[in-house]
Each structure stands twice: as C-alpha cells, then as structure tokens.
C-alpha cells in the first residue's frame, strides 16, 4: 500500500498511539503514519531517541508528540492514553509495538529473563490494549488496534528463544480475544507478524540463532524485510480498506509462514 493511498483514506487525521517508537519498526511506523496524515503520539522508555523521532516527524511537516512510557507500568500506560486524549481529544488507532527478546533454552533461561519477556511482550501489550479499548469504547466505539507480534508467535522457528516464542504466542491469543470481545463496538484488533526485519534486535540475534544469515536460508525470497514494509501493512489495517479484517495475524515475512 502506498503512502498516497493511506493519506487519502486517513484524510480526517486519525490519532494513533505507537509504543516502542524510539527505534526500529516503531520509529519507522510513526514516520509512515505521520506521512499519511495521522497525528502520532510516540511512546517509549528511551526519552532521548523518542524526542528525536518526534522532531524528525515535525521537521517533515507531520504532527507528533512524544510521551515517555514504560509499557510494564499500568500507571504510565494509563497516563499515556490520558495525555493523548487531553492533547487530541480522542484515540482512533494504536500500534502496540514495544517488545524485548527472550534468549536462552528453557532449561537454562533465568527466571528474570523469562519474566521480562512476558512483562513487556504480553502483559505490557495487554495493559496497552486495556486502556486503548477503554478509551475507544468511551468514545462510542470504532477504532483499530494493531499488535506487533512475530512469526515466532505463529510457529516455533528456532530453539534457544523459548521465552520470546511463548510471549509472542500469548500476544496472538490476546489479539484474537480482544477482536471477538469488541467487534460489536466497531473496534477491530489485528496483528502483524514480521519475519526478519533490519533492526538492532535482528543483529543481536546473531549469537542465539544466526541472525540474518540463517534467516536468508529460510525465507523464500531470500530477503530481509524493512521496518517500512511492516509499517505499510499496519497502516492498511488502520484504513477503511481493511474494514472487514478483524482478529487476523498477518505475516510480513517474505513468504516464510507459507513454507
């Protein structure tokens, strides 16, 4: 989907909240949403890079506002949504993108690392959805939430990242439950499931699973994805063009899940 198509569909300047917006897929997505005419609230723990991302969007003529937020904190997530409503009057869309890795075989992973993966990837996702759904319901319904899961949330690909895999499977389940519970309000909840994407997380996976080198052997196209390719799918899920798509997990993976 082109940026121009998204811009036409989003002409009335929807308000979107993006978590994990200081780097990688989140930062690229915030920029893509702003290009399409959306008013973007960027949320991340990294205040320096989050504020930098806000400035970059504004320098290109977009509307953006950064809020420091740790998605593992119910109070901070609640404040994020409250500040969004205070500034823009509503929340139309949300891209729940914040995530962390979870390396280590299940027999070896520490309790702290296992809990951290679930605290961010699962509980943090739920905390964000809970507040987003409450706001959207209070507005009279309508809205679109997109969760960033992973191909690992659909299929167990590698050994050695069990906590991450389990947390992403749980994120997929939360997506589907929310879609069923709120469909009658016109609120759609879907997920993107990226394969390997150019990012710090992919680079960091070199030791655990072989990184980009291993992935290129598994992807039918042999190509590593880009953050923008994920962002474009999320933008489509926010648009009226996807109005009958709900509770779906869409692979953005160069065909990996088809193998």
Sine and cosine of phi, psi and omega as CSV:
sin_phi,cos_phi,sin_psi,cos_psi,sin_omega,cos_omega
0.00,0.00,0.75,-0.66,-0.04,-1.00
-0.99,0.16,0.36,-0.93,0.06,-1.00
-0.88,0.48,-0.57,0.82,-0.01,-1.00
-0.90,0.43,-0.67,0.74,0.03,-1.00
-0.88,0.47,-0.70,0.72,0.02,-1.00
-0.89,0.46,-0.64,0.77,-0.02,-1.00
-0.89,0.45,-0.65,0.76,0.00,-1.00
-0.90,0.44,-0.67,0.74,-0.06,-1.00
-0.95,0.31,-0.48,0.88,-0.08,-1.00
-0.97,-0.25,0.53,0.85,-0.14,-0.99
-0.88,0.47,-0.43,0.90,-0.05,-1.00
-1.00,0.01,0.29,0.96,0.20,-0.98
0.88,0.48,0.91,0.41,0.07,-1.00
-0.86,0.50,0.45,-0.89,0.06,-1.00
-0.98,-0.18,0.80,-0.60,-0.04,-1.00
-0.80,-0.60,0.68,-0.74,0.10,-0.99
-0.97,-0.23,0.75,-0.66,0.00,-1.00
-0.84,-0.54,0.88,-0.48,0.06,-1.00
-1.00,-0.08,0.36,-0.93,-0.08,-1.00
0.88,0.48,0.62,0.79,-0.19,-0.98
-1.00,0.00,0.09,1.00,-0.06,-1.00
-1.00,0.06,-0.20,0.98,-0.06,-1.00
-0.35,-0.94,0.21,-0.98,0.17,-0.99
0.85,0.53,-0.68,-0.74,-0.06,-1.00
-0.88,0.47,-0.63,0.78,-0.02,-1.00
-0.89,0.45,-0.70,0.71,-0.02,-1.00
-0.92,0.38,-0.69,0.73,0.02,-1.00
-0.90,0.44,-0.63,0.78,-0.02,-1.00
-0.92,0.40,-0.67,0.75,0.05,-1.00
-0.84,0.55,-0.66,0.75,0.01,-1.00
-0.92,0.39,-0.67,0.74,0.02,-1.00
-0.90,0.44,-0.68,0.73,0.01,-1.00
-0.90,0.44,-0.65,0.76,0.02,-1.00
-0.91,0.42,-0.64,0.77,0.04,-1.00
-0.87,0.50,-0.53,0.85,0.00,-1.00
-0.99,0.16,0.00,1.00,0.06,-1.00
0.99,-0.14,0.12,0.99,0.01,-1.00
-0.99,0.16,0.45,-0.89,0.13,-0.99
-1.00,-0.05,0.88,-0.48,-0.23,-0.97
-0.94,-0.33,0.78,-0.62,0.17,-0.99
-0.96,-0.26,0.90,-0.43,-0.02,-1.00
-1.00,-0.06,0.75,-0.66,0.01,-1.00
-0.80,-0.61,0.71,-0.71,0.03,-1.00
-0.21,-0.98,0.32,-0.95,0.09,-1.00
-0.97,0.24,-0.52,0.86,-0.08,-1.00
-0.99,0.16,0.99,-0.11,-0.10,-1.00
-0.92,0.40,-0.63,0.77,-0.03,-1.00
-0.87,0.49,-0.80,0.60,-0.07,-1.00
-0.98,0.22,-0.45,0.90,0.09,-1.00
-0.92,0.40,-0.70,0.71,0.04,-1.00
-0.91,0.41,-0.57,0.82,0.04,-1.00
-0.90,0.44,-0.68,0.74,0.03,-1.00
-0.89,0.45,-0.63,0.78,0.07,-1.00
-0.87,0.49,-0.72,0.69,-0.02,-1.00
-0.89,0.46,-0.63,0.78,0.00,-1.00
-0.89,0.45,-0.66,0.75,0.03,-1.00
-0.91,0.41,-0.69,0.72,0.00,-1.00
-0.90,0.43,-0.58,0.81,0.00,-1.00
-0.91,0.42,-0.42,0.91,0.02,-1.00
-1.00,-0.06,0.11,0.99,0.04,-1.00
1.00,-0.03,0.15,0.99,0.00,-1.00
-1.00,0.02,0.18,-0.98,0.03,-1.00
-0.96,-0.28,0.86,-0.51,-0.05,-1.00
-0.53,-0.85,0.49,-0.87,0.03,-1.00
-0.56,-0.83,0.81,-0.59,-0.02,-1.00
-0.99,-0.11,0.69,-0.72,0.09,-1.00
-0.77,-0.64,0.83,-0.56,0.06,-1.00
-0.94,0.34,0.77,-0.64,-0.05,-1.00
-0.42,-0.91,0.76,-0.64,0.17,-0.99
-0.99,-0.17,0.90,-0.43,-0.13,-0.99
-0.94,0.35,-0.16,0.99,0.06,-1.00
-0.99,0.13,-0.12,0.99,-0.02,-1.00
-0.98,-0.21,0.91,-0.40,0.04,-1.00
-0.84,0.55,-0.61,0.79,-0.02,-1.00
-0.92,0.39,-0.67,0.74,-0.02,-1.00
-0.94,0.34,-0.60,0.80,0.05,-1.00
-0.91,0.41,-0.68,0.73,0.03,-1.00
-0.88,0.48,-0.66,0.75,0.02,-1.00
-0.91,0.40,-0.59,0.81,0.04,-1.00
-0.86,0.52,-0.74,0.67,-0.01,-1.00
-0.94,0.35,-0.60,0.80,0.02,-1.00
-0.90,0.44,-0.67,0.75,0.00,-1.00
-0.93,0.37,-0.56,0.83,0.05,-1.00
-0.89,0.45,-0.72,0.69,0.01,-1.00
-0.91,0.41,-0.63,0.78,0.02,-1.00
-0.88,0.47,-0.63,0.77,-0.07,-1.00
-0.99,0.16,-0.68,0.73,-0.15,-0.99
-0.91,-0.42,-0.13,0.99,0.08,-1.00
1.00,0.03,-0.22,0.98,-0.06,-1.00
-0.19,-0.98,0.12,-0.99,0.14,-0.99
-0.74,-0.67,0.87,-0.49,-0.01,-1.00
-0.99,-0.14,-0.57,0.82,-0.12,-0.99
-0.59,-0.81,0.36,-0.93,0.08,-1.00
-0.53,-0.85,0.67,-0.75,0.10,-0.99
-0.89,-0.46,0.98,-0.19,-0.03,-1.00
-1.00,0.08,0.99,-0.10,-0.19,-0.98
-0.93,-0.37,-0.31,0.95,-0.08,-1.00
-0.84,0.54,0.72,-0.70,-0.01,-1.00
-0.29,-0.96,0.36,-0.93,0.04,-1.00
-0.71,-0.70,0.40,-0.92,0.08,-1.00
-0.97,0.26,0.11,-0.99,0.06,-1.00
-0.48,-0.88,0.97,0.24,-0.10,-0.99
-0.99,0.13,0.40,-0.92,0.06,-1.00
0.89,-0.46,0.70,-0.71,0.10,-1.00
-0.90,0.43,0.48,-0.88,-0.12,-0.99
-0.85,0.52,-0.52,0.85,0.01,-1.00
-0.97,0.24,-0.22,0.97,-0.09,-1.00
-0.89,-0.45,-0.39,0.92,-0.09,-1.00
-0.89,0.46,0.62,-0.78,-0.01,-1.00
-0.98,0.22,0.41,-0.91,0.06,-1.00
-0.85,0.52,-0.64,0.77,-0.03,-1.00
-0.90,0.44,-0.69,0.73,-0.01,-1.00
-0.93,0.36,-0.63,0.78,0.04,-1.00
-0.89,0.45,-0.73,0.68,-0.01,-1.00
-0.90,0.44,-0.58,0.81,0.00,-1.00
-0.90,0.43,-0.68,0.73,0.02,-1.00
-0.86,0.51,-0.70,0.72,-0.01,-1.00
-0.96,0.27,-0.54,0.84,-0.01,-1.00
-0.88,0.48,-0.63,0.77,-0.03,-1.00
-1.00,-0.02,-0.82,0.58,-0.17,-0.98
-0.95,0.30,-0.45,0.89,-0.05,-1.00
-0.90,-0.43,-0.88,0.47,-0.02,-1.00
-0.90,0.43,-0.67,0.74,0.02,-1.00
-0.88,0.47,-0.66,0.75,0.06,-1.00
-0.87,0.49,-0.72,0.70,0.01,-1.00
-0.89,0.45,-0.69,0.73,0.01,-1.00
-0.85,0.53,-0.68,0.73,0.01,-1.00
-0.91,0.41,-0.74,0.68,0.01,-1.00
-0.87,0.49,-0.65,0.76,-0.02,-1.00
-0.84,0.54,-0.75,0.66,-0.03,-1.00
-0.95,0.32,-0.62,0.78,0.02,-1.00
-0.89,0.45,-0.70,0.71,0.00,-1.00
-0.91,0.42,-0.62,0.79,0.03,-1.00
-0.89,0.46,-0.70,0.72,0.00,-1.00
-0.91,0.42,-0.74,0.68,-0.02,-1.00
-0.89,0.46,-0.63,0.77,0.04,-1.00
-0.90,0.44,-0.68,0.73,-0.01,-1.00
-0.91,0.42,-0.43,0.90,0.02,-1.00
-0.98,0.20,-0.12,0.99,-0.04,-1.00
0.97,-0.25,0.20,0.98,0.03,-1.00
1.00,-0.02,0.05,-1.00,-0.07,-1.00
1.00,0.06,0.58,-0.81,0.01,-1.00
0.63,-0.77,0.23,-0.97,-0.02,-1.00
-0.65,-0.76,0.81,-0.59,0.06,-1.00
-0.91,-0.42,0.73,-0.68,0.07,-1.00
-0.84,-0.54,0.82,-0.57,0.04,-1.00
-0.98,-0.20,0.69,-0.72,0.06,-1.00
-1.00,0.00,0.97,-0.26,0.02,-1.00
-0.99,-0.17,-0.90,-0.44,-0.03,-1.00
0.04,-1.00,0.40,-0.92,0.17,-0.99
-0.86,0.51,-0.42,0.91,0.03,-1.00
-0.93,0.36,-0.29,0.96,0.06,-1.00
-1.00,0.09,-0.11,0.99,0.01,-1.00
-0.94,-0.34,-0.54,0.84,-0.13,-0.99
-0.51,-0.86,0.70,-0.72,0.05,-1.00
-0.98,0.20,0.91,-0.41,-0.16,-0.99
-0.99,-0.13,-0.78,0.62,-0.08,-1.00
-0.83,-0.55,0.51,-0.86,0.26,-0.97
-0.97,0.24,0.33,-0.95,0.11,-0.99
1.00,-0.09,0.01,1.00,0.04,-1.00
-0.69,-0.72,0.65,0.76,-0.14,-0.99
-0.87,0.50,-0.63,0.77,0.00,-1.00
-0.90,0.43,-0.66,0.75,0.03,-1.00
-0.89,0.45,-0.74,0.67,-0.02,-1.00
-0.85,0.52,-0.74,0.67,-0.02,-1.00
-0.89,0.46,-0.66,0.75,-0.02,-1.00
-0.91,0.41,-0.55,0.83,0.00,-1.00
-0.98,0.21,-0.55,0.83,0.14,-0.99
-0.87,0.49,-0.67,0.74,0.02,-1.00
-0.90,0.43,-0.60,0.80,0.03,-1.00
-0.90,0.44,-0.61,0.79,0.07,-1.00
-0.89,0.45,-0.69,0.73,0.02,-1.00
-0.88,0.48,-0.68,0.73,0.03,-1.00
-0.88,0.47,-0.63,0.78,0.03,-1.00
-0.86,0.52,-0.74,0.67,-0.07,-1.00
-0.94,0.35,-0.64,0.77,0.03,-1.00
-0.89,0.46,-0.72,0.69,0.00,-1.00
-0.88,0.47,-0.62,0.78,0.01,-1.00
-0.88,0.48,-0.68,0.73,0.00,-1.00
-0.93,0.36,-0.68,0.73,-0.08,-1.00
-0.93,0.37,-0.47,0.88,-0.13,-0.99
-0.89,-0.46,0.13,0.99,0.00,-1.00
-0.87,0.49,-0.58,0.81,-0.04,-1.00
-0.92,0.40,-0.26,0.97,0.03,-1.00
-0.99,-0.10,0.04,1.00,-0.04,-1.00
0.98,0.22,0.27,0.96,0.05,-1.00
-0.99,-0.13,0.85,-0.53,0.00,-1.00
-0.98,-0.21,0.64,-0.77,0.03,-1.00
-0.76,-0.65,0.90,-0.45,0.00,-1.00
-0.76,-0.65,0.06,-1.00,0.03,-1.00
-0.65,-0.76,0.50,-0.87,0.24,-0.97
-0.98,-0.22,0.59,-0.81,0.00,-1.00
-0.83,-0.56,1.00,0.07,-0.03,-1.00
-0.93,0.37,0.56,-0.83,0.26,-0.97
-1.00,0.07,-0.51,-0.86,0.01,-1.00
-0.93,0.38,0.78,-0.63,-0.03,-1.00
-0.76,-0.65,0.65,-0.76,0.03,-1.00
-0.82,0.57,0.91,-0.41,-0.07,-1.00
-0.19,-0.98,0.22,-0.97,0.09,-1.00
-0.89,0.45,-0.57,0.82,-0.01,-1.00
-0.91,0.42,-0.64,0.77,0.04,-1.00
-0.90,0.43,-0.70,0.72,0.02,-1.00
-0.87,0.49,-0.63,0.77,-0.02,-1.00
-0.94,0.34,-0.32,0.95,-0.03,-1.00
-0.99,0.15,0.01,1.00,-0.05,-1.00
-0.84,0.55,-0.69,0.72,-0.05,-1.00
-0.95,0.33,-0.72,0.69,-0.10,-0.99
-0.95,0.31,-0.71,0.70,-0.13,-0.99
-0.75,-0.66,0.06,1.00,0.04,-1.00
1.00,-0.08,-0.01,1.00,0.13,-0.99
0.83,0.55,-0.58,-0.82,-0.10,-1.00
-0.89,0.47,-0.55,0.83,-0.02,-1.00
-0.87,0.49,-0.73,0.69,0.03,-1.00
-0.92,0.40,-0.69,0.72,-0.04,-1.00
-0.88,0.47,-0.63,0.78,-0.03,-1.00
-0.87,0.49,-0.46,0.89,0.03,-1.00
-0.98,0.22,-0.33,0.94,-0.07,-1.00
-0.99,-0.13,-0.43,0.90,-0.06,-1.00
-0.99,0.11,0.80,-0.59,0.00,-1.00
-0.80,0.60,-0.63,0.78,0.00,-1.00
-0.98,0.20,-0.29,0.96,-0.05,-1.00
0.96,0.29,0.19,0.98,-0.08,-1.00
-0.94,-0.35,0.54,-0.84,0.13,-0.99
-1.00,0.00,0.68,-0.74,-0.04,-1.00
-0.97,0.24,0.13,-0.99,0.05,-1.00
-0.88,-0.47,0.43,-0.90,0.07,-1.00
-0.82,0.58,-0.59,0.81,-0.03,-1.00
-0.90,0.43,-0.57,0.82,0.01,-1.00
-0.90,0.44,-0.58,0.82,0.07,-1.00
-0.94,0.33,-0.69,0.72,-0.02,-1.00
-0.86,0.50,-0.63,0.78,-0.02,-1.00
-0.90,0.44,-0.59,0.80,0.04,-1.00
-0.94,0.35,-0.67,0.74,0.05,-1.00
-0.87,0.50,-0.67,0.75,0.02,-1.00
-0.87,0.49,-0.66,0.75,0.05,-1.00
-0.88,0.48,-0.64,0.77,0.00,-1.00
-0.93,0.37,-0.34,0.94,0.10,-0.99
-0.99,0.15,-0.29,0.96,-0.18,-0.98
-1.00,-0.01,0.26,-0.96,0.06,-1.00
-0.92,0.40,-0.33,0.94,0.02,-1.00
-0.91,0.42,-0.33,0.94,0.00,-1.00
-0.93,-0.38,0.44,0.90,-0.17,-0.98
-0.89,0.46,-0.32,0.95,0.02,-1.00
-0.96,-0.29,0.30,0.95,0.03,-1.00
-0.97,-0.25,0.87,-0.48,-0.05,-1.00
-0.48,-0.88,0.66,-0.75,0.02,-1.00
0.95,0.32,0.35,0.94,-0.07,-1.00
-0.98,-0.19,0.47,-0.88,0.11,-0.99
-0.89,-0.45,0.94,-0.33,-0.12,-0.99
-0.98,-0.19,0.89,-0.45,0.03,-1.00
-0.94,0.34,0.74,-0.67,0.11,-0.99
-0.85,-0.53,0.98,0.17,-0.37,-0.93
-0.57,-0.82,0.24,0.97,0.02,-1.00
0.90,0.43,0.33,0.94,0.03,-1.00
1.00,-0.09,0.10,0.99,-0.08,-1.00
-0.85,0.53,-0.73,0.68,-0.07,-1.00
-0.93,0.37,-0.23,0.97,0.05,-1.00
-0.99,0.12,-0.20,0.98,-0.05,-1.00
-0.99,0.13,0.00,0.00,0.00,0.00
